């Protein structure tokens, strides 16, 4: 607070000397115009440089006229400079300045006016009384009850003793005073006070100090504990404040201790704030502690917690007050130790809980956001329910951003459906509403955290669904803008991004085999046929082109004299065949399955779903060399206007190949096949002969009958048997006669032998 006067331009209009207070050692001058009429004091000591004193620590002092009046007082702690500021906050104030051992000036006394415009502090006067120093403060503009002006008496140091406190029968207490030294033999001076008809001896109380120390552990609270974008445990102690007290004897004479005092400590976090940021556990911004002190140190710990994340990164003040009441000292007739007024933290305790710096020394955060877009598909297909996924990346390259929001502008036919977080430490909330602009909708997404942390990154996917394809235009544009409450205009150039996608109609074309030659066996030449059928399996009729790659000569030397295609419908135009070589690197050349091929391109003016188109390629195959087996493979590829149409669902149907297997067996193979056929035929006949022989297929039934008659019994014939026998004999004789006509001399009485001639043919 103390600076050299020098030649500062801020003091040139200070009007130093507007008021003055003089003593034998020092002169004090008021400078009401210093620092834009904030005012101040100039202290001048002979043979030393002048010092300037002001109340910069007291907040807003503009136009206060500090130094309008000046007064000096001498107290136990030294000199006090009083300065009036009659226009301070329009009610006036008086400030008292004292100097510490380091020659630093600070405000140790302050008195404030009570009435607006009273000009409190326009005049000052110091009054010295017995054990008391009073400051008379004039307020000439004060007005009340028809009376103007007022003088207030302010106590500089309290040492007042009222007669009522000694005895209620005393009158004119303080009529006379006399210091008689130590009447009580306790090493402390006594004072005799006279009153009407009485004299009272006032004993001096022993004087003590209470030293207060506060430590916060950890000394600096990390961002991960309080930051809104960091995971943290609410209502869980993360720090502690330890308050230690120790009683110190200042002036006790010959009294023997130990001295005792009852101390009450009241602490408050973030005082003056309507919404405290930190709390004493479990959940209160105020806490207290009562204890009894002696000559040993006593400590108490206060756990600190947090209820919600912090967006104000200023250090959190930890303030409090201390009340000390001495306990009766034994054998002193009720003497109690009193607290010395010059003890530090006599009445107030001030400390801070330091937060890790987030936004630099000034605690003012300035964000720098940028956004980028990327789509999963490079087109929008004009069908109901088609999904469009937009990948969004937001990065904060500056300090913490507050109130971060993203605004998406897209066609109304794209309905926002969901959001998927890919890389994030929080959540997002999105909602859509109309913009008032024709066919445009705005979807607003707010980061769930109130703070988007410095160097943070969030990646998410916005999903849209096509609701009314009929209203689509040729392209779909999606724009996004990211905004925060604390970004400078100079860094907004990368806060917007956009993507544009063409709209395409969905088609489904199919190319398949329409009945081609699959296998052929030939000797010198044969005819093969490849038939492609082009079908429109969709609902949209449009023009289409087909390219065919037909092999003219295979790598094994097989030649195919293929003719131009035969087409079943009109409205199809085919170009002249183009010769392709296998060595070429084009796509069609890669599909050439021979050393040379023909490329034939055909265009269909309008392909409808009810009329497929067939392309038939036929021709003879010949070869100059012996070929055992070879494949003749042709390819067909559908193409269309991909700027307007797409077949992203069935792309495999656009390409088709047809293969014919051609075989030409050699003479050695034919001979071997014939020989094996004959051999297997003979073996089969032998097997059948043996099977038939085993089942008796080759035995004669006549021999079996004759054997049965030869073994049968001889019986006497009855009449019937005789006639049967006669008949049989007649038949046998007749058979014999018929058989042996060349022997007429044979006797008829001879028994005829049954002769049966049987021929078996295999």
C-alpha positions in Angstrom: 0.0 0.0 0.0 3.0 2.3 0.4 4.7 3.8 -2.7 7.0 6.6 -3.5 5.3 9.8 -4.6 7.8 10.5 -7.4 6.5 12.3 -10.4 3.5 10.0 -11.1 1.0 11.6 -13.4 -1.7 10.2 -11.3 -0.8 12.5 -8.4 -0.4 15.7 -10.5 -4.0 16.7 -9.8 -4.1 15.3 -6.3 -4.4 18.7 -4.5 -2.0 17.6 -1.9 -2.3 19.8 1.2 -6.1 20.1 1.0 -6.0 19.1 4.7 -3.1 18.7 7.1 -2.2 17.1 10.4 1.1 18.0 12.1 3.3 16.7 14.8 6.9 17.2 15.9 8.0 14.2 13.9 5.8 13.9 10.9 3.4 15.9 8.7 0.4 14.3 7.0 -1.3 15.9 4.0 -4.6 15.0 2.4 -4.6 14.6 -1.4 -8.3 14.4 -2.3 -7.8 14.4 -6.1 -5.3 11.5 -6.3 -6.2 8.6 -8.6 -9.4 10.0 -10.1 -10.6 11.6 -6.9 -10.2 8.4 -4.9 -7.9 10.4 -2.7 -5.2 9.5 -0.2 -2.6 10.7 2.2 1.0 11.9 1.9 3.3 11.3 4.8 6.4 13.5 5.0 9.2 12.9 7.5 12.1 15.3 7.5 15.1 14.1 5.5 13.1 11.1 4.1 11.2 10.6 0.9 7.4 11.2 1.1 5.1 8.2 1.1 1.7 7.9 -0.4 -1.1 6.1 1.5 -4.5 5.0 0.1 -7.3 2.5 0.8 -6.9 0.4 -2.3 -7.8 -2.7 -0.4 -11.2 -1.3 0.6 -12.9 -1.9 -2.8 -14.4 0.8 -4.9 -12.9 4.2 -3.8 -13.7 6.2 -6.9 -14.8 9.8 -6.1 -14.5 9.1 -2.3 -12.4 12.3 -1.6 -10.2 10.4 0.8 -8.1 13.0 2.7 -10.8 15.6 2.8 -9.9 15.8 6.5 -6.9 14.4 8.4 -6.2 13.6 12.0 -3.4 11.8 14.0 -3.7 9.8 17.2 -1.1 8.1 19.4 -2.1 4.7 20.8 -0.3 1.7 22.2 0.6 0.4 18.8 2.0 3.6 17.6 0.6 6.4 15.4 -2.8 6.2 13.6 -3.5 8.4 10.6 -7.2 9.1 10.2 -8.6 10.3 6.9 -12.1 11.3 6.1 -13.8 10.3 2.8 -17.1 12.2 2.8 -18.2 11.0 -0.6 -17.4 7.3 -0.1 -20.4 5.4 -1.5 -22.3 8.7 -1.1 -22.7 8.2 2.7 -19.1 8.9 3.8 -16.5 7.0 5.8 -13.4 7.4 7.9 -10.4 5.1 7.7 -7.5 4.7 10.1 -4.1 3.7 8.8 -1.3 2.0 10.8 2.2 0.8 9.8 3.5 -2.7 10.6 7.1 -3.7 11.3 7.7 -4.0 7.6 6.7 -0.4 7.0 3.6 -1.5 5.2 0.4 0.6 5.7 -2.9 -1.0 6.2 -6.4 0.0 7.2 -7.0 -1.0 10.8 -9.9 1.3 11.7 -13.0 2.1 9.7 -16.3 3.9 10.5 -19.1 4.5 8.0 -21.8 7.0 7.8 -25.5 6.1 8.1 -27.3 8.7 5.9 -27.0 9.3 2.2 -25.4 12.7 1.5 -24.5 13.4 5.2 -20.9 14.1 4.2 -19.7 11.9 7.1 -16.0 12.4 7.6 -15.9 16.0 6.5 -14.1 17.0 9.8 -12.1 14.9 12.3 -10.8 15.6 15.8 -9.0 13.3 18.2 -9.9 13.4 21.9 -7.7 11.9 24.5 -9.3 10.6 27.7 -8.4 8.4 30.6 -7.4 5.1 29.1 -9.5 5.9 26.0 -9.0 7.7 22.7 -12.0 9.0 20.9 -12.4 10.3 17.4 -15.0 12.9 16.8 -16.4 12.7 13.2 -18.4 15.5 11.8 -21.3 15.0 9.4 -22.4 18.5 8.6 -25.1 17.5 6.1 -26.8 15.1 8.4 -30.4 15.9 8.9 -32.9 14.4 11.4 -36.0 15.7 13.3 -35.5 19.2 12.0 -31.9 19.4 13.2 -29.0 19.6 10.8 -25.5 18.3 11.4 -24.1 15.6 13.7 -20.9 14.7 15.5 -20.2 11.1 16.2 -17.7 9.9 18.8 -15.9 6.8 17.7 -13.7 4.8 20.1 -10.2 4.2 18.9 -9.2 1.7 21.6 -11.6 0.2 24.1 -10.6 0.5 27.7 -13.7 1.9 29.2 -14.8 1.1 32.7 -18.3 2.1 33.6 -19.3 2.9 37.2 -22.3 0.6 37.0 -19.9 -2.2 36.4 -18.2 -1.5 39.8 -21.2 -0.6 42.0 -24.6 0.7 41.3 -24.5 3.1 44.3 -21.5 5.0 43.0 -21.9 8.5 41.7 -19.6 10.6 39.7 -17.4 7.6 39.0 -14.1 8.9 37.6 -14.2 12.2 39.3 -10.6 11.7 40.2 -7.9 9.3 39.0 -4.6 8.4 40.6 -2.0 5.8 39.7 -0.5 4.5 43.0 1.5 1.7 41.5 1.2 -1.9 42.6 -1.1 -2.0 45.6 -1.9 -5.7 45.3 1.7 -6.9 45.1 1.0 -8.9 41.9 3.5 -7.1 39.7 0.6 -5.3 37.9 -0.2 -1.6 38.2 -3.3 -0.5 40.0 -5.6 2.5 39.5 -7.5 4.4 42.1 -10.7 6.0 40.8 -12.6 8.5 42.9 -16.3 8.9 43.1 -18.7 10.8 45.4 -18.0 9.5 48.8 -15.9 6.5 47.7 -12.6 5.5 46.2 -12.2 2.3 44.1 -9.0 0.4 43.4 -9.1 -1.1 39.9 -6.6 -4.0 39.5 -5.0 -4.7 36.2 -5.8 -8.1 34.7 -3.1 -10.3 33.3 -2.9 -10.0 29.5 -2.7 -13.0 27.1 -2.7 -13.7 23.4 -4.2 -16.6 21.5 -2.2 -17.6 18.5 -4.3 -19.0 15.7 -3.0 -21.0 12.7 -5.0 -22.6 9.9 -3.6 -25.1 7.4 -5.5 -26.6 4.5 -4.6 -30.1 3.3 -4.1 -30.4 0.4 -2.8 -26.8 0.0 -4.3 -26.5 -3.5 -7.5 -28.4 -4.5 -7.1 -30.2 -7.8 -9.4 -29.6 -10.7 -10.5 -33.2 -10.8 -12.3 -32.6 -7.5 -14.3 -29.5 -8.3 -14.3 -29.2 -12.1 -17.7 -29.7 -13.7 -16.3 -31.8 -16.5 -14.4 -34.1 -14.2 -15.7 -37.1 -12.3 -15.8 -36.4 -8.6 -17.6 -37.7 -5.5 -20.1 -35.3 -4.2 -20.7 -35.0 -0.4 -17.4 -36.8 0.2 -14.6 -35.1 2.1 -11.7 -34.3 -0.2 -9.8 -31.7 2.0 -9.5 -30.7 5.6 -8.8 -27.4 7.4 -6.9 -27.8 10.7 -7.2 -24.9 13.2 -4.6 -24.8 16.0 -4.8 -22.5 19.0 -2.1 -21.7 21.6 -2.3 -19.4 24.6 0.6 -17.1 25.1 1.3 -14.9 28.2 1.9 -11.2 27.3 1.8 -9.3 30.6 1.1 -11.3 33.8 3.3 -9.6 36.4 4.3 -12.0 39.2 1.1 -14.1 38.9 1.9 -17.8 38.5 0.1 -19.8 35.7 -1.0 -21.7 34.1 -3.6 -19.4 32.8 -6.8 -20.8 31.2 -9.2 -19.4 28.7 -12.4 -20.7 27.1 -12.2 -20.2 23.3 -14.9 -20.4 20.7 -14.0 -20.6 17.1 -16.6 -19.9 14.4 -15.6 -20.6 10.7 -17.4 -19.9 7.5 -16.6 -21.0 3.9 -17.2 -18.7 1.0 -18.7 -16.0 3.3 -20.9 -13.4 1.5 -21.9 -15.8 -1.2 -25.5 -16.7 -1.6 -24.5 -20.1 -3.1 -21.4 -21.4 -1.2 -19.0 -23.5 -3.3 -17.4 -25.5 -0.5 -19.0 -26.9 2.7 -17.9 -28.3 6.0 -18.8 -32.0 6.1 -21.5 -33.1 6.0 -23.2 -30.1 4.4 -22.9 -26.7 6.1 -20.9 -23.6 5.2 -20.6 -22.7 8.9 -18.9 -24.6 11.7 -17.8 -23.9 15.2 -15.5 -25.4 17.9 -15.3 -24.8 21.6 -12.3 -25.6 23.6 -10.3 -24.7 26.7 -6.8 -23.4 26.3 -3.8 -23.5 28.7 -0.2 -23.4 27.8 -0.3 -26.3 25.3 -1.4 -26.2 21.7 -4.9 -27.6 20.8 -5.9 -28.4 17.2 -9.2 -29.4 15.5 -9.8 -30.6 12.0 -12.8 -29.5 9.8 -13.4 -31.8 6.8 -14.3 -30.0 3.6 -16.6 -31.3 0.9 -18.5 -30.2 -2.2 -22.1 -30.4 -3.1 -21.9 -29.6 -6.8 -19.2 -28.8 -9.3 -17.7 -25.3 -9.3 -17.6 -22.9 -12.3 -16.2 -20.0 -10.3 -12.5 -20.6 -9.9 -11.7 -17.8 -7.5 -10.1 -18.9 -4.3 -12.7 -19.7 -1.7 -12.4 -17.5 1.4 -12.2 -19.2 4.8 -13.1 -16.6 7.4 -14.2 -16.7 11.1 -14.1 -15.1 14.4 -12.6 -15.8 17.8 -14.0 -15.2 21.2 -11.8 -15.6 24.3 -13.0 -15.5 27.9 -10.3 -15.9 30.5 -11.0 -18.2 33.4 -10.5 -17.1 37.0 -6.9 -17.2 38.2 -6.6 -18.9 41.5 -5.8 -16.8 44.7 -6.3 -13.5 42.9 -9.8 -12.6 44.2 -11.4 -13.2 40.7 -8.9 -11.8 38.3 -9.4 -13.1 34.7 -6.8 -12.9 31.9 -7.9 -10.6 29.1 -6.9 -10.7 25.4 -4.4 -8.2 24.2 -5.9 -5.9 21.5 -2.7 -6.1 19.4 -2.8 -9.9 19.1 -3.1 -11.1 15.5 -6.5 -12.6 14.7 -7.9 -11.1 17.9 -11.4 -10.9 16.5 -11.4 -12.2 13.0 -9.7 -15.1 11.2 -9.0 -14.9 7.5 -7.6 -17.6 5.2 -8.4 -19.0 1.8 -8.9 -22.4 0.2 -6.8 -22.4 -3.0 -8.3 -23.9 -6.1 -6.0 -25.2 -8.9 -5.8 -22.5 -11.5 -8.0 -23.2 -14.5 -8.1 -19.9 -16.3 -4.8 -18.3 -15.5 -3.9 -15.7 -13.0 -6.9 -13.5 -13.9 -9.4 -16.4 -13.3 -11.1 -15.2 -16.5 -11.7 -18.1 -18.9 -11.6 -17.5 -22.6 -12.6 -20.6 -24.7 -11.6 -21.5 -28.2 -13.9 -24.0 -29.7 -13.8 -25.7 -33.1 -16.1 -28.3 -34.7 -15.9 -30.8 -37.6 -18.4 -33.0 -39.3 -18.1 -36.4 -41.2 -20.9 -38.5 -42.6 -20.9 -42.3 -42.7 -22.5 -42.4 -46.2 -21.6 -40.1 -49.1 -25.2 -40.0 -50.3 -28.8 -39.9 -49.2 -31.0 -42.6 -50.7 -34.6 -41.5 -51.5 -36.4 -44.2 -49.5 -38.6 -44.0 -46.4 -36.6 -44.5 -43.2 -33.1 -44.1 -44.7 -30.7 -43.3 -41.9 -28.1 -40.6 -42.0 -25.3 -40.7 -39.4 -23.2 -37.6 -38.9 -20.1 -37.8 -36.8 -19.4 -34.6 -34.8 -16.1 -33.7 -33.1 -15.9 -30.7 -30.8 -12.6 -29.6 -29.3 -11.8 -26.8 -26.9 -8.3 -25.5 -27.6 -8.7 -22.6 -25.1 -9.7 -22.3 -21.5 -12.9 -23.6 -20.0 -16.0 -22.9 -22.0 -19.3 -22.2 -20.2 -22.7 -22.8 -21.7 -21.5 -24.7 -24.7 -24.2 -25.5 -27.3 -24.3 -26.9 -30.8 -26.9 -25.8 -33.4 -27.7 -28.2 -36.3 -29.5 -26.8 -39.3 -30.9 -29.5 -41.6 -33.9 -30.2 -43.9 -37.2 -30.8 -42.2 -37.5 -34.2 -43.9 -34.5 -35.4 -41.8 -35.9 -36.2 -38.4 -33.4 -36.3 -35.4 -33.7 -39.8 -33.8 -30.9 -40.3 -31.4 -27.4 -39.3 -30.3 -24.6 -41.8 -29.5 -21.6 -40.7 -27.5 -18.3 -42.1 -28.7 -15.8 -40.1 -26.7 -17.1 -38.0 -23.9 -17.0 -37.5 -20.1 -20.5 -36.3 -19.7 -23.9 -36.4 -21.4 -25.7 -34.4 -24.0 -29.3 -33.2 -24.4 -30.8 -32.5 -27.8 -34.1 -31.1 -29.0 -35.5 -30.0 -32.4 -37.7 -27.1 -33.3 -38.8 -25.3 -36.4 -36.8 -22.3 -37.5 -39.4 -20.4 -39.4 -37.4 -20.8 -42.6 -39.1 -23.0 -45.3 -38.3 -26.7 -44.9 -35.5 -26.2 -42.3 -35.3 -27.6 -38.8 -32.8 -26.7 -36.0 -31.7 -29.3 -33.5 -30.0 -27.8 -30.5 -27.6 -29.9 -28.4 -26.4 -28.8 -25.0 -23.4 -30.3 -23.2 -24.7 -31.8 -20.0 -21.9 -30.3 -18.0 -22.0 -26.6 -17.4 -18.3 -26.4 -18.2 -16.6 -27.8 -21.3 -13.1 -28.2 -20.0 -9.9 -26.8 -21.5 -8.2 -29.2 -24.0 -11.3 -31.4 -23.8 -12.7 -33.3 -26.7 -16.2 -34.8 -27.4 -17.1 -37.1 -30.2 -20.6 -38.2 -30.9 -22.9 -39.4 -33.7 -26.1 -37.6 -34.6 -28.6 -40.0 -36.3 -31.3 -38.7 -38.6 -34.0 -40.6 -40.4 -35.6 -39.7 -43.7 -39.3 -39.2 -43.1 -40.8 -37.8 -46.3 -38.7 -38.7 -49.4 -41.0 -37.0 -51.8 -39.9 -33.5 -50.6 -36.2 -34.2 -51.0 -34.2 -32.0 -53.4 -31.1 -32.9 -55.3 -28.8 -32.4 -52.3 -29.1 -32.6 -48.5 -27.0 -30.0 -46.4 -26.3 -30.3 -42.7 -24.7 -27.3 -40.9 -23.5 -27.1 -37.3 -22.3 -24.2 -35.2 -20.8 -24.5 -31.7 -21.1 -21.6 -29.3 -20.1 -20.7 -25.8 -20.6 -17.7 -23.5 -16.9 -16.8 -23.2 -15.2 -17.0 -26.6 -13.7 -14.0 -28.2 -15.0 -13.0 -31.7 -11.5 -13.4 -33.1 -11.5 -17.2 -32.8 -15.0 -17.9 -34.2 -13.8 -18.8 -37.7 -13.7 -22.5 -37.0 -16.9 -22.7 -35.0 -19.0 -23.9 -37.9 -18.9 -26.8 -40.3 -21.1 -28.3 -42.9 -21.6 -31.4 -45.1 -23.4 -31.8 -48.4 -24.7 -35.1 -49.7 -26.3 -35.9 -53.1 -29.8 -37.5 -53.1 -30.0 -40.7 -55.2 -32.9 -42.9 -56.3 -32.8 -46.6 -55.3 -32.7 -49.2 -58.2 -32.2 -52.9 -58.3 -30.9 -54.5 -61.5 -30.1 -58.2 -61.8 -27.9 -60.0 -64.3 -28.1 -63.8 -64.3 -27.6 -66.9 -66.4 -30.5 -67.3 -68.9 -29.7 -70.9 -69.9 -26.2 -71.3 -71.2 -24.1 -74.2 -72.2 -22.6 -75.6 -69.0 -20.7 -78.6 -70.3 -19.7 -79.9 -73.8 -17.7 -82.8 -75.1 -16.2 -82.4 -78.5 -13.6 -83.8 -80.9 -12.8 -81.2 -83.5 -15.4 -78.4 -83.0 -18.6 -77.7 -81.1 -21.1 -74.9 -80.6 -21.4 -73.2 -77.2 -23.9 -70.5 -76.1 -23.8 -67.9 -73.3 -27.1 -66.3 -72.4 -27.4 -63.3 -70.0 -30.7 -62.2 -68.7 -31.0 -58.5 -67.6 -33.9 -57.9 -65.1 -35.2 -54.9 -63.3 -36.1 -56.1 -59.9 -37.0 -52.7 -58.6 -39.9 -50.3 -59.2 -38.0 -47.5 -61.0 -37.6 -47.8 -64.8 -34.6 -46.2 -66.3 -31.9 -46.6 -68.9 -29.0 -49.0 -68.2 -25.9 -50.2 -69.9 -24.3 -53.7 -69.9 -20.7 -54.5 -70.8 -19.8 -58.1 -71.8 -16.3 -59.5 -71.9 -16.1 -62.6 -74.1 -12.9 -64.7 -74.5 -11.7 -65.2 -78.2 -8.8 -67.3 -77.3 -8.0 -69.1 -74.1 -4.6 -69.4 -72.6 -4.6 -73.1 -73.6 -5.2 -72.3 -77.3 -9.0 -72.8 -77.5 -10.6 -70.5 -80.0 -14.2 -69.3 -79.7 -15.7 -67.7 -82.8 -18.4 -65.8 -80.9 -21.1 -63.9 -82.8 -22.8 -60.5 -81.9 -25.5 -61.0 -79.3 -29.0 -62.0 -80.1 -31.5 -59.8 -78.2 -35.1 -60.6 -77.5 -36.4 -57.0 -77.4 -36.1 -53.8 -79.3 -34.7 -50.5 -77.9 -31.3 -52.1 -77.2 -28.2 -50.8 -79.0 -24.8 -52.5 -78.9 -21.5 -51.1 -79.9 -18.9 -52.8 -82.1 -16.8 -55.3 -80.3 -13.6 -53.9 -78.9 -10.5 -56.1 -78.7 -9.0 -56.5 -75.2 -5.6 -57.9 -74.3 -4.8 -59.6 -71.0 -1.8 -57.4 -70.5 -4.0 -54.3 -70.1 -4.7 -53.0 -66.5 -8.2 -51.8 -67.1 -11.1 -53.3 -65.1 -12.6 -55.0 -68.1 -9.2 -56.4 -69.2 -8.8 -57.9 -65.8 -12.0 -59.9 -66.3 -10.7 -61.2 -69.6 -10.1 -64.9 -68.9 -8.0 -65.5 -72.1 -5.1 -64.1 -74.0 -7.6 -61.9 -76.0 -11.2 -61.0 -75.5 -14.0 -59.0 -77.1 -15.7 -56.1 -75.1 -19.2 -55.5 -76.2 -21.2 -52.6 -74.7 -24.9 -52.5 -75.0 -27.3 -49.8 -73.8 -31.0 -50.3 -72.9 -33.0 -47.2 -73.4 -35.6 -48.1 -70.8 -35.5 -51.2 -68.6 -38.8 -52.0 -67.0 -39.7 -54.5 -64.3 -42.0 -56.5 -66.6 -39.7 -57.0 -69.6 -36.3 -58.7 -69.0 -33.7 -58.4 -71.7 -31.7 -61.4 -72.9 -28.3 -61.3 -74.6 -27.3 -64.6 -76.3 -23.7 -65.1 -77.5 -23.0 -68.2 -79.5 -20.2 -69.6 -81.6 -18.1 -72.6 -82.5 -15.0 -73.5 -80.6 -12.0 -75.0 -82.3 -8.5 -75.9 -81.3 -5.2 -76.6 -83.0 -3.7 -78.5 -80.1 -4.8 -81.4 -77.9 -6.8 -80.0 -74.9 -8.0 -82.3 -72.2 -10.3 -79.8 -70.3 -10.7 -76.0 -70.4 -13.1 -73.4 -69.1 -14.6 -70.8 -71.3 -15.6 -67.9 -69.0 -17.4 -64.7 -70.0 -18.4 -61.7 -67.8 -21.3 -59.3 -67.8 -21.3 -56.0 -65.8 -24.3 -53.6 -65.4 -23.7 -49.8 -65.2 -26.0 -46.9 -64.8 -26.0 -43.2 -64.0 -24.5 -43.3 -60.5 -25.0 -39.5 -60.0 -28.7 -40.1 -59.8 -29.2 -43.8 -58.9 -27.7 -46.3 -56.5 -27.8 -50.0 -55.9 -26.1 -50.0 -52.5 -28.2 -52.9 -51.1 -27.5 -55.5 -53.9 -24.3 -54.5 -55.6 -23.3 -58.2 -56.1 -26.2 -58.5 -58.6 -24.5 -56.1 -61.0 -21.8 -58.6 -62.0 -22.2 -62.1 -63.4 -19.9 -64.6 -65.0 -20.9 -67.7 -67.1 -18.6 -70.7 -67.4 -18.7 -73.6 -69.9 -16.5 -76.6 -69.3 -15.1 -78.0 -72.6 -13.5 -81.5 -72.6 -11.7 -83.3 -75.5 -10.5 -86.8 -74.4 -7.4 -88.4 -76.2 -7.3 -91.7 -78.3 -5.4 -93.6 -75.6 -8.1 -92.7 -73.2 -10.8 -94.0 -75.6 -9.0 -97.4 -76.1 -8.5 -97.8 -72.4 -12.2 -97.1 -71.8 -13.3 -99.6 -74.4 -11.0 -102.4 -73.1 -12.2 -101.8 -69.6 -15.8 -102.0 -70.8 -15.3 -105.4 -72.5 -13.5 -106.8 -69.5 -16.1 -105.8 -67.1 -18.8 -107.2 -69.4 -17.1 -110.7 -69.5 -16.7 -110.7 -65.7 -20.4 -109.9 -65.3 -21.4 -112.8 -67.6 -19.2 -115.3 -65.7 -20.7 -114.1 -62.4 -24.3 -114.6 -63.8 -23.5 -118.2 -65.1 -22.2 -119.3 -61.7 -25.2 -117.9 -59.9 -27.6 -119.7 -62.3 -25.6 -123.0 -62.0 -25.7 -122.9 -58.3 -29.5 -122.6 -58.3 -29.9 -125.6 -60.7 -30.9 -123.7 -63.6 -29.1 -126.2 -66.0 -30.6 -129.6 -64.6 -33.4 -131.6 -66.8 -36.8 -132.3 -65.2 -37.3 -135.5 -67.4 -34.4 -137.3 -65.8 -35.9 -136.5 -62.4 -39.3 -138.0 -63.5 -37.7 -141.2 -64.8 -35.8 -141.7 -61.7 -38.9 -141.4 -59.7 -40.7 -144.1 -61.8 -37.8 -146.6 -61.6 -37.8 -146.4 -57.8 -41.6 -146.6 -57.4 -43.5 -150.0 -56.2 -45.2 -152.7 -58.5 -48.8 -153.3 -57.8 -51.7 -155.4 -59.2 -53.7 -153.3 -61.5 -57.4 -153.0 -61.1 -59.7 -152.4 -64.0 -59.1 -148.8 -64.0 -55.4 -149.1 -63.5 -55.3 -151.6 -66.4 -57.0 -149.3 -68.7 -54.7 -146.5 -67.7 -51.7 -148.7 -68.2 -53.1 -149.9 -71.5 -53.5 -146.4 -72.5 -50.0 -145.5 -71.4 -48.6 -148.5 -73.2 -50.5 -147.6 -76.3 -49.2 -144.1 -76.1 -45.7 -145.4 -75.4 -46.0 -147.9 -78.2 -47.2 -145.3 -80.6 -44.4 -143.0 -79.5 -42.0 -145.8 -80.0 -43.4 -146.7 -83.4 -43.2 -143.1 -84.3 -39.7 -142.9 -83.2 -38.3 -146.1 -84.5 -40.0 -146.6 -87.9 -36.8 -148.0 -89.2 -37.1 -151.3 -87.2 -40.3 -153.2 -88.4 -39.2 -156.6 -87.0 -39.5 -155.7 -83.4 -42.1 -157.7 -81.5 -45.1 -155.9 -80.4 -45.0 -157.7 -77.0 -41.8 -156.1 -76.1 -42.0 -153.3 -73.5 -41.3 -150.0 -75.1 -38.7 -147.9 -73.4 -39.4 -144.2 -72.8 -36.8 -142.1 -74.6 -36.8 -138.3 -74.2 -34.4 -136.2 -76.1 -33.7 -132.8 -74.4 -31.5 -130.0 -75.6 -30.2 -127.2 -73.5 -29.1 -124.0 -75.0 -27.1 -121.5 -73.1 
